[in-house]
Every structure is written in structure tokens, then in C-alpha cells.
Amino acid sequence: MSHVPRPMPLLAASVVACLLTAAAPPAAAQDARAIMAEAQKRVEAASQHYEGLLQVIDAKGKITDKRWTFDRLGSAGRSKSVLRFTAPAEVKGVALLILNNPERASDQWMWTPAIQRERRIAFQDRSTRFFGTDFSFEDLEERDVEQFDYTLEGEEEMAGVPCWKVASKPRTKKSSQYTSSLVWVRKDTYAYQQIENFIRNDVVRRLKYSRFEQVQGIWTARLLDMHDIRRNSRTLLTIDQLQYNVPMRDGMFTLQAIRRE
């Protein structure tokens, strides 16, 4: 689920590269990229399915429950995914189709069964909340690791866990609503512990990961806590019925398919 740099295989360094240190980027930049690439490599899966409970908590503490299913198919950065609300009744059937691209922002369409209409999500709308949750449309896409530059900011404990603290900036300024991000990567499992997304100097969204379990060999957070700082609202996403490498068909990830459901 994730806002957030996404997986790409870590390439082995050649002997020649070791001889060209004068032309190489600073060690901290190299280390940061290696950390992010390894973190993303460890969550690679051909497909993924889960059922999610979303608890949206507004600034006054009112809680609204929503449920969705999530299906994902394909290689890192080139995957396709579908999010579909299953409850409550007023949002049931609303679906978001995401076609990720390794070189640019994803293509997204939202299907609303009540009006029998799909809508392509324009780039300028990607910073808006997805159907009353605190996840923006952009937060739901998958990005290739090569779309970002990284700097190692140091090491820091987060939630009592030793982490690397990595700064991330999109290489193409117009590809993201966020100016930069800070990512805390666990040193024990390379899983993300927290992400802070910035617009200029202000943190606008903070995503915390917890309840980690190893599922089919992949360390996975079962609880995601997205905090919209400006609205002072939060969405807790609890992940159930999680499976990786589930048989899926390309035909599930089309506009025609989401209209039929």
C-alpha cells in the first residue's frame, strides 16, 4: 500500500566501478540507495491479495469504518492493482484501477457503480483524499526506486527499533505532490517503520507501520496508520486475509473488469 518508493532489484557492482571512486557519488548516497533497493527487494512478490478494514478518525474523534479488498499483479514498478470498497453500502463497489509505470506517475481510473461511470484521475487531483480516507490517490500507487534520489541522514530508533533514516526526493519535480520524504527503514528486516512526506518544509502526511508478521517469507506490517497533519485526521488500515503469489489474470485489471464486479 502504500505512498512511497517502490521495489527494484539491487544490481551487483562491477569490479570496474570499484576503480572509479572519483566519479562515484558520495558514500552516504550509495548506502542510502542500497538500503532502499534491498528493502524493496525483500517485499517482491508476483501478486498480492488482502482484505482491509479502514477506520477513519476525524479531528473531533469520530470514527467511520470502511472496508476494501486489494489485488495486485506484476513486477515491481510495472504492476497493476485494484482497490474495491466492500462496505458500507453507500461506497460498496467503488473501485480504483491503478496501472503503475516505472518511469512516471501511474495511470488511475475510479469506477462509481451508483452513477455507472468511470473517471480518469487527473494529475492535479492526485493529492486529494481517496474517498474520505487519509490516503491520497498518489499514496496508493507504486513507484520504481530509480525515480528518486536518496541521502542517508543517519541512524535513529523509531518505536524502539534501530532504523536507518533516509531522505528521498523525486527526480522529476512535477511527478509528485511531495517535495521530499523521510523514510525510517528497520535494520533487522529492512521493512519500513515510518514515512514522513513533506511539501517544502512542512510534514503533511505521516505513515506508521506496526504489527509486523512474516507472511510467506515477507515481513509485512498488518497495521498502517496514515495521519493527515493539516486536517488532523487519521486512517488506520488493518490488513487481513493476506496472501502473496496468488494466481491472478491480467484480465482482472481492466476498466471492463471493474465495471463487471
N, C-alpha and C positions, 0 to 999 in steps of 0.2 A: 502495500500500500503506500501504499507510500508514493507528494513530495521529496526531491532528494536525488543525488547522483545515483545511477543505477549500474548493474553489473557489466563488466567486460573482462575477458580473460587476461591474466597477467602474463606478459611476454617475457621470455628469458633474455637476459642481457648477453650480448656477444663479447668475445674477447677483445675485439677491436674497440668497443665502446669504453672498455677499461683503460685504453691507451689515450683516450681523447678527453681527459678530465678538464682541460682548459675550456673546451666547448660545451661541457655538460652544465646543466642547471645547478643551482646550489643544492647541497646535500639535503637540506630540510625539505625542499620542493620534491626531490627524488623520493625521500622517505614518505612524504605525505601521499604522493601518487601511489606508491607501492602499498601503503596501508589501505587506501581506498579500493584499489584494484583487488587486493586479497580479500577484503571484507565483502566485496560484491561477488567475487568468485565463489565464496563459500555458500552463497544463497542461490546459486544457479540451479534451475530446475526446468525441465521441458514444459511443465504445466503446473497449475496450482488451482485448487478449489477450496473455498471456505464459506461458512455462514457467519455473518457478523451482526452483533447487537450494538446499536449506536444509542448512547444516552447523551442527548444534547442538553446542556445545562446553561441557561441564560444568566444574565448579570444579576437577576434577582433570585437565582437559585431554583427556578422552575425547571423540572426535568421532563423532557419529551423523548419517548422511546421510538426508535425506528429499527427496522431490520433490512438487511440486504444480503444477497449472495454475490460472490465474486468468482469469476473464472478467468484464467489467463493461459495463453498458449504461445509458445515461440521462444526464440533465442533472445539473449539479453539485448535490450535496446531496440529490438525489432519485433517485440511481442505484440499480441492483440489481447484485449481484455474487455469483459462486460461486467458492469455492476448493475444489479437489478434489485429495486426495493420489493420486499415481500409483505411489509406491514409498516404503518397502519393502513387501513383501507383506502384512505384518501391519496396515498402515494404508491399503492401497490401496482406493480407493473412498470413504473417509471424506470427507464434503463439508460445507461451511459455506455456507449461503444467508444473504445479508445484504440486507435491504431498508432503505435509508437514508431518513431523514426530515429535512427542513430545519429542523424546529422542536424536535426532541427526539432522544434516542438511537435508534439503529437497532433494527429487529426482526431477530433472528437465530435460525436453526434449524440444528442439526447432525444429519446423517444418518450412521448407522453401519451399513453393509451386513451385517456379521457377525452382528448381532442383529436386522436388519431393523426398525430403529426410528429415528424422528427425535425430537429433544429440543429444545424451545424454550429458549434461553439466558436464564435469569432475570437481572434486573439485578444482583443481588448476586453472580452468578457471572462477570460480565464482566471482573473484574480478574484472573481466573485465566488460566494459560497455555493457549494453544490447542494441544492435542495434543502436548505435550512440547517445543514451541518456546518462545522467549523473548518472543514476541508474545502479548499478552493478547487476549481477544476484542474488547475495546474498541479496541485498536490497529489492528484490521483494518477498522474502519468508516470512513465518510466523513462529515465534519461540514460544515455550512454556515458560512461566515465570520461570519455575523451571530449565531452562538451564543456568540461570545467578545468580550471586551473586550481591547484591546491598548494597550501602552505601549512607546514606543521607549526602550530602555535605553542606546543609544549605538551606536558602530561598533567592530568588532573583527575582526582577522584570524583565520580558522579554516582550518586545513590550508593556510596560505599564501595564502588567498583573502580579499580585503576583503569584509566582511559587515555587514549591519545586524543588531543584536541586539534582538529583540522579545519582550517579556513578554506572555503570553497567559493569560487567566483565563476559565473557563466562566461565562456569565451566570447559569445555573441551577446552584447548587452540587451538587444531587443528580443531575446529568446525567452526571457523570464521576467516575471513581475518583481522578483527579488534581486537586490543589488549584490548580496552575498549571503553565505550561510556559515554557521559553525556546527561542526559535527563531532560528537564525542563517540569514539569507537572503542569498545571494550578490548582490553589487551588479552583477556583469556580466550575469547571466542571470536573476536573481530565483528561481533554484532553491534549495531548502532544502539547507543544508550539514550542519546538525546540529540535533537537538531534544533537550532535557532535560526530562523530566516529573517533577514534584515531588508528593509528599504532605506537606503542610505545609512544613517547611523542608528536607526531605531529597530528594535526587535518587534516584528509584527505577528509572528506565529512561532510557537514553541511546541515541539512534538517530543513526548517522552515515551520510552518503551519499557515494559516491565513484564513480569510473569513469564520468564523465559523457559522454554522447554525444547528439548531436542526431538524434532519430528522427522523421521526418515533420514536421520543423519544431519539435519539442518537446524541450527539453533534459531529459534523463532520466538518473537515476543507475542504473547497471547493477549496483551492489553496495550493499546495505543491511546495516549492522552494528548489531544490536539487543543492548544489554548490559543484563541484569537485575542491577542493582547489589547488591541484597540477597542474591541467590543466587550471585552471582559467576559467572554463566554467560552465554554469548553465542550468538546465532544469526546466521549470515551468509547472506543471501539474494542469490543471483546470478540475475539476470533474463536469460533467453534467449528467442529467437523472439518478440520484442516487436513488436506491431503496434497502431496506433491506427486508429480509424474502420473497424473490421471489421464487415461485415454480420452482425447478430445479431437474434434474435427475442425478444420478451417472454416467450414460452413456455418459453425456456431457464431462466428464473429463477423457478421454482415448486417446491414440495415434490414435486409429481408428477414433474417433470423430473429432479430429482436422485436420486429413487428409481429411475428407469428406467436410469440410466447404469451 
